[in-house]
Amino acid sequence: MSFEVLEQLEAKVQSAVDGISLLKMELDELRAQNQQLTEENQQLRNDHIAWQERLRALLGKMDQVDSE
């Protein structure tokens, strides 16, 4: 192998390593974003359940008034 071919191979390997490093950083960022969105989604679900319970309680009170 000539020295020039070895340098080209080294450049390609370095480029691949750099690309992998960037992809790993992007993956870490996306995982953090996914975790944040998962937590936000859970909070919104909890809020939705709480609102449903309050609405059911209010409707129950209205039913009591209607039946009296």
N, C-alpha and C positions, 0 to 999 in steps of 0.2 A: 504494500500500500504506500502510496506516496504521501508526503507530508500534507499536501493540499487537500487530499481526500479526507485525511484524518482531521484536519481543521474544519472541514465542512460537516463532518459527522459530529464533531464536538459542538459546533454552532447549532446544529439541529437538536442535539440532546439538551443543550442549555435552553434553547427556545421551548422545547417540550416541558422542561422542568419549570421554567418561568410561567408557562401557560397553566400547568397543573397547580402551581402556587396561587395564581390568580383565581382559578376555579375553586380551590379550597377556601380562599378568603370569601368569595362570593357565596359559597355554600354555607359558611358559618353565618354570614349576614342574613341569608334567607332563612336559616334555621332559627335565628334570633327573632326575625320578623314573624315567622310562623308561630313561634311560642307566644309572642305578644298578641297576635291575632287570635290564637286559641284562647288565651286568657280573656281577651276582650269579648270573644264570642260567648264564653261561659258566663261572664258577667251579664251580658245582654240576655242570655237565656234565663238567668236567675231573675233579672228585672221583669222579664216577660211573665214568668211564673207568678211573681209577686203581684203584678198588675191583674193577672187572671184571677188570682185569689181575692183581691180587693173587689174586682168587678162581680164575682160570684157572691161575695158577701153583700154588696149593695143590691144586687138582684134578689137575693134572699130576703133582705129587708123590705124591698118593694112587694114581694110576694106575700109577706106577712101583713103588710098594710092592706093589700087587696083582699086578703082572706078575712080580715076583721070586720 
